[in-house]
Amino acid sequence: PLLRLPIAPNPEAREFRPEMIDAIFAAASADMAEAAETLAGIEGEVSLPVDIADLWFDVNGNGTREVGEGVMDIAGFALGGGFGETPDAVSIRFDTADVAWLRAYAHLLAGISDTIRAIGTTGPISRVMATAEGFRAVAGPPQPQTFNGFANYQAEIDLVAMIIFALEQTPDSALSQKAHGHFLSMIQDNRQFWSAVAIETDNDAEWIPNKNQTSALGLPFPPETGTRWLAVLSDAERVLQGELLIPHWRLGPGAGLDLGAMFIEPPPLDPVGLIQGETLLPYARTGPLADMESLRQFEALIGGNAGLYMVMLN
């Protein structure tokens, strides 16, 4: 959500430094935690009309809105539902229920940020960059046609190395516990949103509607959307709390892995240990398994656009 915006290359980009990725997610985590706290303090009725066309991303960080930085320029296709042309202008009236929705989203982004920070990227990126620089210092960059074509894929090879080196580390338990707390708070706030939106009687430029309302975005929301999504979240909560276990190929029926325990005391994420199972053995438990049935029912209800709706509903 933070690094995948479809934006054009920056012709005046600053030199990349290994600590930048961790810094991005540290700032995002702090900002989202502050946002969640601020939203939790809102009391009374809320009515905030927002013209989506007024929103923009400061892509180049110069404090001024420029061509191509508007939300409709960057994410208009998705906001239009992914069904065709993007809307020229959409006005949303964010109301009391939407406060809980936005707070849930703040917790989601904070949880993702803290998960990435727990794994840690600065060390692995530094390691890969230092190796590449060391080889360049010996004899300059390789020619693309040499080494059986490997030189054509330097960036891809280095990226894979960064990921593997990062996974070989043991995540920071304090940060993984923070992420765990954010994900649980997201589910609680999402429940509050659906409880509040279910009793709304108006139909005024709705963001996410109840079964008697329509979305100002033009997206169709089947009447059972809320019920189905809450079932998905209920299963997710039980998985995070270790009440439902994750299946593993070495375990038979009635046994699985406790994801909640993995957040509280995370194991090394060494790919070999994860696949073979050595690092996961301490988290093996007997108990009921998560079966993904609620998610399948949600996808069946929504159809081929389940991914888009999952992003909206968080």
ABEGO torsion letter per residue (X at the ends): XAAABBBBBBAABBBBBAAAAAAAAAAAAAAAAAAAAAAAABBEBBBBBBBAAABBBBAAGAGBBBBGABAAAAAAAAAAGGAEBBBABBBBBBBAAAAAAAAAAAAAAAAAAAAAAAAEAAAAAAAAAAAAAAAAAAAEBBBAABGGGAAAAAAAAAAAAAAAAAAABBBBAAAAAAAAAAAAAAAAAAAAAAAAAAABABBBGBABBBAABBBAAGBBBBAAAAAAAAAAAAAAAAAAAGABBBBBAABBBGBBBBAAAAAABBBBABAAAAAAGAAAAAABBBEBBBAGAAAAAAAAAAEAAAAAAAAAAX
